[in-house]
């Protein structure tokens, strides 16, 4: 499967190739040889074999030594190698930033961290818009100069509201929806439409401490570690392929409110990492898991 059609008529000097296929001898050599003939140096490369499934994963950063290349020519040349090994593959312009839409409700810690990372240039994305079922974050988004779409939702209007989210993504040419503590459960239909294109963040107490005030429930049980999980969204609630996790040690001396604040800090950091790795094309799906070539 080739996901590179949108680059067919563009010019690029630096490309990122990522792919997976059944493991066989000669894969790396074939890829390296092909791109050498196309005038590319390999600037960075990571490989992994899942020994349980014999599936091979690879991400390679390629730099042209002959100036800008017509990407359609590179795609055509690589097609024979991809077909030989039956690859699921994607070729991307390394300098083309991913465009994202962020969904948020009333807690702004993850949103603020993403906006700040984008503004500083650390997060290699273009934040096209923010959508929310509340007005609380409008002032923050106005300060950063990001379009804000207030999309209230009820049980009766959920389908129409989700269609509006998709419309915002389409009109802003965004390829990823980031749920930055968006406190609405996406419909199965929307989850299917956004498979591999939506990232969520939540506390890492699941499947325990569900529902309201999970940190207070954790305090009542005397937990010693709290954390956060970022994952791709699927129709199975909070069960999508995990991208990143982190934990922080806490003690009996921490109050429930302190646990909440520590948890928010972890959530913000973990979500930003997940979005950055997605934008840098470092994540490959491996069934219900992910392979993440982080650095």
N, C-alpha and C positions, 0 to 999 in steps of 0.2 A: 504494500500500500504506500503510495507516494503522496505526501502532503505538501509538495513544493510548487504546486501549480501557480500560486499567487506570485511567484518570483520569476515566472517564465520569460518575461520580457525586460527584466531589470539587469543592471550592471552591478557587480560587487567585487571587492578585492579580498574580503575575508568572509568565509563561509563556515557554518557549523553543520556538521553531519551527525545525525544520531539514528541508530537503527537497532533492531533486534531480529534474530533469526535462529533457526536450529543450528547448533554448533557443528561445524565441519572443518576439516583441515583447509587452510589456505585463505580464510576469510580476510584476515588482517593484511596478508600479502597482496591479495587482489585489490583491496581498497587503496593501499598505499601506492601500488603500481599504477592504478588508474589515475589517481590524482597527480602523481609525479608526471605522467605523460601530458596531463592537462595544464602543467605549469604551476602546481601548488606545492608549497612546503607544508608539512604537518607541524603546527606550532604547539599543539597540546593534544593528547590522546589518552582516553581511559577505556578500559575493557573489563568485562565481568562475565563469568559463566555461572549460571545457576546449575549446580551439579545435580540437583534433584529433578530438573526438567530438561537438562541438556540444552538450555536456551542461552544464546550468546547476545550480549549487549555491548554497544560501543558508542562513544561520543568523541568526535574529532574536530578540532579547530584547524581550518585550512587557510593558508595565506598565499595569495597569488604573488609570484615573483615577476610577473609580466604585465602588471597594471590591471585595471578593471577587466573583469571577464563577463561575457554574456552568460547569464545563469542558465538560460534555456539550452545552451550548448553543453554546459556541465551536467545538467539534468539528463539530457539525452545520452551523453557518454556514460553516465553512471547507471543508466537503466539496465544495461546488459548484466552488470555485476549484481544489481538488486534482484533481477529476475532469476539469475543463476542460483542465488542462495535464498530466494523467496523471502526477501526482507520486508518488514514493516519499517519504513524509513521516512526521514524528513530532512530536507536541506534548507537552511535558513541563512539569510544575510545577517552576519554577526553584528552589524552596525545598525540594523533596523530594530528599533525598540518596540516591545509588545505594548499594545494599547489595552488598558484595563478599565473596567467599571467597578466601583466599590459600592457594596450595599451595606448599610448601617442602620441601627435603630436608635437607641438613646445613650449607649455607652460609647464614648469617642476615643478610648485609649488606643485601640488598634488602628482606627482611621487616622488619628493624629500622627502615629508612628510611621504609617505608610506615606502620608503627605509630606512629612518632614524628610524621610529618606529620599523621596522623589525630588523634593526641592533642593536638597544638598547634592543630588546627582549620584548618591550611593545606590539607589534603587533604579535599575536600568529599565524603566517603564515610562509610558506616557499615561497619566491618569486622565482619561477622557471625560469622566463624569462620576458623580456620586448619586446614588438613588437611596431613598429612605422612606419608611412608612411613618416618620415623625419629622418635625421641623427643627429638632434640637441642634442638629449639626450644621445648619445652614450658615450661621455666622462664621464658623471655623472654615468651611469650604470657601465662603466669599473672601476671607482673608488670604487664602492660598490662590484665589482666582480660578477655582474649579467649578464648572457647572453643577448645580444642585437640583435634583428632581424630586419633589415631594410627591410620593405615590402612596397615599393611604390605602389600607387594605382591610376588608372584612371577609367573613366567611363567604358571603354572597359575591363579592367582587374579586376574589382571589385570582380567578382565571384571567380576567381583564387586566388586573394589576401586573400579573406576571408577563402578559403579552406586552405591556408597556415597558417592562424591564428589557425584554428582548428587543423592542423597538429602539430603546436608548442605545443598546449595544450595537445594533445594526447601523443606526444613523451616525454613531461616533466611530464606526469601524473597529470596535473593540473585540478582542478574541478571548478575553478571560473575565469572569465575574468573581470578585473577591468578597466573601461574606465576612465582614469585619465586625463580628458580634451583631449580625442581622438576626433578630429574634423572631423570625418566621420560618416555618418548615416549608421548603419548596415542594411543589407537587411532583408526583412521579413523572408527569409529562415534561415538566421543565428540567428535572434531573436528567432525563434521557436526552433531551435536546442539548444539554450542556455537559454531556459526558466528557471528562477530561479537560473541561474548560471552566470549571468552577471549583474554588478552594474555600474551605470552611475552617474555622478555628473554634475550639472548645476546651474546657478544662479536661484534665486527664483522669478524672475520677470515674468516668464511665467504664463499665455499666453500673457502677455504684453511684450513690448520691445523685440520682436523677431529680428533675423537677426544680422547684424554686429553692434558692439559697443553698447551692451545693457546698459552698465553703463553710457555711454555718453547720451543715450536716457533718462535714469533715471534722470541724472543730469538736463537735459533740462526740465523735469517735476517736479523737486524739491522734489524728494522722501526723506522721512525721515527714512526709514528702508531699508536695503539691506540684502540679505541672500543667502543661498544655499540649495539645495535639493539633497539627494542621494536616488536613487530608483533602483529597478530591471528593467532591459531592457525588453521591449515588442515591438511588431511591430508597436504599436501606439506611435509615437515619443514623448518622454518625458512624457508619461502618465502611466508608470508602477507603481506598488505598492511602495509607499513611505516608506523608511526605517528611514531616519533621516533628520531633517531640523534645521537650526539655523539662527538667524538674528542679526544684529548689528545696533544700532542707528547712523545716520549720520546727518549732518546739512548743512545749506546753505553755511557754510564756507569751506566745503570740495570741492576740485577740482575734475573734472572727473578722473584724474589719481589717486588721492587719493581713490576715490570710487573703482577703479579697484583693487588697492592693498588691500584694506579692504576686498573686495569680494574674492580675491584669498586666503587670510588667512582663511576666513570662509569655502570656498570650500575644502581646504586641511584638516581642522579639521573634517568637516562633513563626508567627504569620508572615512577618516581613522576610524571614529567611525562605520560607516556602514560595512566596511570590517571586523573590529574586531568583531562586533556582529554576522556577518555571520559566521566567523571562530569559534566563541564560541558557535555556534548552538543556538543562542538566538532569531532567527527570524522564525516565522511561517506565511505562506501565509494564508490570510483570504479573498478569492475572489480578489477584486481589492485593498485590503488593506493588511497591515501586523500587526501581533501581535509581539511586540518586548519586550522581558523580559530583559531589560537593567538594569545595576546597576551602 
